[in-house]
Amino acid sequence: MARDIRISFIGDSLIAGVGDPEHLGWVGRVSARAGTKGLPLTAYNLGIRRDTSVDVAARWRSEIGLRVAEGADNRVVLSFGINDIHQGLPAEASMSSLTDVLEGLAGWGLPTLMVGPTAVLDESENASIGALSAQFAAVCLRRGVPYVETVHSLAGDPVWMSQLAEGDGVHPGAEAYAQLAELVFDRWWEWVVRSTTS
């Protein structure tokens, strides 16, 4: 019998795949690729536009709690941060929110992986996003949570940046989302396989 793998992807508009005319984003693409590799799963997309780390910390229990099933292989992927910068949240609030979420998920026994915030068109904002991403990575490292850094790779990617320029400066199109999925997939796949076989 196939393992009942259920992954809640919770975060902001980049989780939701905003801007992708194919309506897959990176979440849909990594989930579909897992199926082609013989690992079907149920992916719950819990991305909300403009959500900050504080917003995710306020809603994760109610949303993920509805999707955790007894006997299933339940787990969580987090991704947020751009809106923390856009809305001027103090770094302390972002770190505290992430810490609260990670501690709560650990208390529920849910394996967790975090994908860091992506690059935007504004170079000065990317410097701030990069600093926040480094702080997020440090929080995750202390708690043994895998972290996928994206902002530095994407800030130098011509496809990602050109598609941001064609759009709203934050959300790319289908080709760039596919590149983000490629950037995330290997680390995500290792985490999924390790979690399902351990």
C-alpha positions as CSV (number, residue, x, y, z in Angstrom):
1,M,0.0,0.0,0.0
2,A,1.3,3.4,-0.9
3,R,2.4,5.7,1.9
4,D,0.0,8.5,2.7
5,I,2.2,11.5,2.4
6,R,0.6,14.9,3.2
7,I,2.6,18.1,2.9
8,S,1.3,21.5,3.9
9,F,3.1,24.3,2.1
10,I,2.4,27.5,4.1
11,G,3.5,31.0,3.5
12,D,3.0,33.9,1.1
13,S,2.2,34.6,-2.5
14,L,5.3,32.8,-3.8
15,I,3.9,29.6,-2.2
16,A,0.6,30.4,-3.9
17,G,2.4,30.8,-7.3
18,V,1.0,34.3,-8.0
19,G,2.0,35.4,-11.5
20,D,2.3,32.0,-13.0
21,P,-0.1,31.7,-16.0
22,E,0.0,27.9,-15.6
23,H,-1.2,28.2,-12.0
24,L,1.5,25.7,-10.7
25,G,4.1,27.9,-9.1
26,W,7.1,26.0,-7.6
27,V,4.9,24.1,-5.2
28,G,2.9,22.4,-8.0
29,R,6.0,21.7,-10.0
30,V,8.0,20.0,-7.2
31,S,4.9,18.0,-6.2
32,A,4.3,16.8,-9.7
33,R,7.9,15.9,-10.2
34,A,7.7,13.8,-7.0
35,G,4.9,11.8,-8.6
36,T,6.9,11.2,-11.8
37,K,9.7,9.8,-9.5
38,G,7.2,7.3,-8.0
39,L,6.3,9.2,-4.8
40,P,2.7,10.4,-5.0
41,L,1.7,12.9,-2.3
42,T,-1.1,15.2,-1.2
43,A,0.1,18.8,-1.4
44,Y,-1.9,21.5,0.5
45,N,-1.2,24.9,-0.8
46,L,-1.7,27.4,2.0
47,G,-0.1,30.5,0.5
48,I,-1.7,33.9,1.1
49,R,-0.7,37.1,-0.6
50,R,0.9,39.7,1.6
51,D,1.4,37.3,4.5
52,T,4.3,38.1,6.8
53,S,6.0,35.8,9.3
54,V,3.7,37.2,11.9
55,D,0.6,36.3,9.8
56,V,1.8,32.7,9.3
57,A,2.6,32.4,13.0
58,A,-1.0,33.4,13.8
59,R,-2.7,30.9,11.4
60,W,-0.6,27.8,11.1
61,R,-2.2,25.9,13.9
62,S,-5.7,26.2,12.6
63,E,-4.8,25.5,9.0
64,I,-2.3,22.7,9.4
65,G,-4.3,21.2,12.2
66,L,-7.2,20.5,9.7
67,R,-4.8,18.7,7.4
68,V,-2.9,16.4,9.7
69,A,-4.3,12.9,9.6
70,E,-3.6,10.1,12.1
71,G,-1.5,7.4,10.5
72,A,-0.4,9.6,7.6
73,D,3.1,10.9,6.9
74,N,2.4,14.6,7.7
75,R,4.9,17.4,7.2
76,V,5.3,21.1,6.5
77,V,7.2,23.4,4.2
78,L,7.5,27.1,5.2
79,S,8.3,30.0,2.9
80,F,7.9,33.7,3.7
81,G,9.9,36.9,4.3
82,I,9.5,39.3,1.4
83,N,6.4,40.9,3.0
84,D,8.3,41.3,6.3
85,I,10.7,43.6,4.4
86,H,7.9,45.3,2.4
87,Q,5.9,46.1,5.6
88,G,8.9,47.1,7.6
89,L,8.7,44.5,10.3
90,P,11.6,44.6,12.8
91,A,13.9,41.6,12.4
92,E,13.2,40.6,16.0
93,A,9.5,40.1,15.1
94,S,10.4,38.0,12.1
95,M,12.8,35.8,14.1
96,S,10.4,35.5,17.0
97,S,7.6,34.4,14.7
98,L,9.7,31.9,12.9
99,T,10.9,30.5,16.2
100,D,7.4,30.2,17.5
101,V,6.3,28.3,14.3
102,L,9.2,25.9,14.4
103,E,8.8,25.2,18.1
104,G,5.1,24.6,17.6
105,L,5.6,22.2,14.6
106,A,8.3,20.3,16.5
107,G,5.9,20.0,19.4
108,W,3.4,18.4,17.0
109,G,6.1,16.1,15.7
110,L,5.9,17.4,12.1
111,P,9.0,17.3,10.0
112,T,9.7,20.7,8.6
113,L,11.7,22.3,5.8
114,M,12.0,26.0,5.0
115,V,12.5,27.7,1.6
116,G,13.9,31.2,2.0
117,P,12.5,34.3,0.5
118,T,13.1,34.9,-3.2
119,A,14.8,37.9,-5.0
120,V,12.7,40.9,-6.1
121,L,13.5,43.4,-8.8
122,D,14.7,46.1,-6.4
123,E,18.4,45.6,-5.6
124,S,18.2,47.5,-2.3
125,E,15.4,45.3,-1.1
126,N,17.4,42.2,-2.1
127,A,20.1,43.2,0.3
128,S,17.5,43.4,3.1
129,I,15.9,40.1,2.0
130,G,19.4,38.5,1.9
131,A,20.1,39.6,5.5
132,L,16.7,38.3,6.6
133,S,17.3,35.0,4.8
134,A,20.6,34.6,6.6
135,Q,18.9,35.1,10.0
136,F,16.1,32.7,9.0
137,A,18.8,30.1,8.1
138,A,20.5,30.5,11.4
139,V,17.2,29.9,13.3
140,C,16.5,26.8,11.2
141,L,20.1,25.5,11.7
142,R,19.8,25.8,15.5
143,R,16.7,23.6,15.3
144,G,17.9,21.1,12.8
145,V,15.4,22.3,10.1
146,P,16.7,22.1,6.5
147,Y,16.8,25.5,4.9
148,V,16.9,26.3,1.1
149,E,18.5,29.7,0.4
150,T,17.1,31.3,-2.8
151,V,17.6,35.0,-2.9
152,H,21.3,35.1,-3.9
153,S,20.9,32.5,-6.6
154,L,17.8,34.2,-8.1
155,A,19.1,37.8,-7.9
156,G,21.8,36.7,-10.4
157,D,19.5,34.7,-12.6
158,P,18.6,36.5,-15.9
159,V,15.4,34.6,-16.5
160,W,14.1,35.3,-12.9
161,M,15.0,38.9,-13.1
162,S,13.6,39.5,-16.6
163,Q,10.3,37.9,-15.7
164,L,10.1,40.1,-12.6
165,A,10.6,43.1,-14.8
166,E,7.8,42.0,-17.1
167,G,5.5,41.6,-14.1
168,D,5.1,43.4,-10.8
169,G,8.7,43.2,-9.6
170,V,8.0,40.4,-7.1
171,H,6.2,37.6,-8.9
172,P,7.7,35.8,-11.9
173,G,6.1,33.8,-14.8
174,A,6.0,30.1,-15.5
175,E,9.6,29.7,-16.7
176,A,11.1,31.4,-13.7
177,Y,8.9,29.4,-11.3
178,A,10.2,26.3,-13.0
179,Q,13.7,27.4,-12.3
180,L,12.8,28.0,-8.6
181,A,11.4,24.5,-8.5
182,E,14.7,23.2,-9.8
183,L,16.6,25.2,-7.2
184,V,14.4,23.8,-4.4
185,F,13.9,20.2,-5.6
186,D,17.0,18.3,-4.7
187,R,17.1,19.5,-1.1
188,W,13.3,19.0,-0.8
189,W,13.5,15.5,-2.4
190,E,16.2,14.5,0.0
191,W,14.1,15.7,2.9
192,V,11.0,13.9,1.7
193,V,12.8,10.6,1.0
194,R,14.7,10.7,4.3
195,S,11.5,11.4,6.2
196,T,9.5,8.7,4.5
197,T,12.2,6.0,5.0
198,S,13.5,6.9,8.5
